[in-house]
Amino acid sequence: MSNGAIAATAAAAAIAQAAQAMGGIVQVDPEVFLQLLRKADSPLVVGAKGGLFSRGYKYLTSVKGLFFYTQSPSALPLGSAELIWAKKIWVPHPW
């Protein structure tokens, strides 16, 4: 096995382990994300603005033990949700 293949296998294992440690992350459209926030009593949202390779906004919240994630080219109207700005939101992709 080449060094590149070993590194790729190790990276895939690390991503799978991170996803397992965090639990389920559900990617939804921004409209669905806002519907979830409206149903919650006092929602907490983590947001991050753009990055090196992507522009726009990323949001993450938790509802009934699941994490919900969305991306939007513009800021979302979060209503009364408490917003915490993060430097970065990284969501592992196991595929």
ABEGO torsion letter per residue (X at the ends): XBAAAAAAAAAAAAAAAAAAAAEBBBBBBAAAAAAAAAABABBBBBBBBEBAABBEBBBBBBBGGBBBBBBBABBBBAEABBBBBBABBBBBBAX
